């Protein structure tokens, strides 16, 4: 029912899930084993990337759940409402899709670096997100930068990654500040600069965050749009 596909022009929905899959296809295509595209007879598509799964479209519950159980990924992202039957090793966490309001200011910041100093950015991500494999991270982000899919920004010790910009839908992630500099407002300043610039260009800016970060993002001008579920394997 679900088989590997090599068609980069496969039909994807206009959702965040479809855009995320499209961004990886734009960066890697379908030729690498670590980044595979699968299609279902029911019309859905699945991207597997380094032990993670993102699903887009419609699936039969047993079909998708069985596929996930075979691959045993570390994280599973599927549209909210998609029924899954996963074993108890997967924990469901609520994440919130936020949209930047039009109140973001197009401020000017001195010293913002773009797509450089990756060796200085990695320790911040390691400290904030537990990313430990520098070589894998470096190869991925530098590849996506070269292919025009992603950008990474550094302001003092705060970093933000533009994961993709597809059809004027900009998705930001890996927003982090070194522990020694937290509370100084640098994340808010960098986000205001980036979001203000993107909005001026007629784009919409989104990010996902967990419930405990709701107050921070709302305080700087993001609006919660909907709740989603992220499944993470308890290792």
Secondary structure, DSSP 8 states (H G I E B T S, - for coil): -EEEE--TT----SSHHHHHHHHHHHHHTT--TTEEEEEETTS-EEEEETTEEEEES---HHHHHHHHHHH--SEEE--TT------TTEEEEEEEEEEE-TT------TT-EES--HHHHHHHHHHHH----HHHHHHHHHHHHHTTS-EEEEETTEEEEEEEEETTEEEEEEEEE-GGGTTSSHHHHHHHHHHHHHHHTT-EEEEEEEGGGHHHHHHTTEEEEEEEEEEEE--
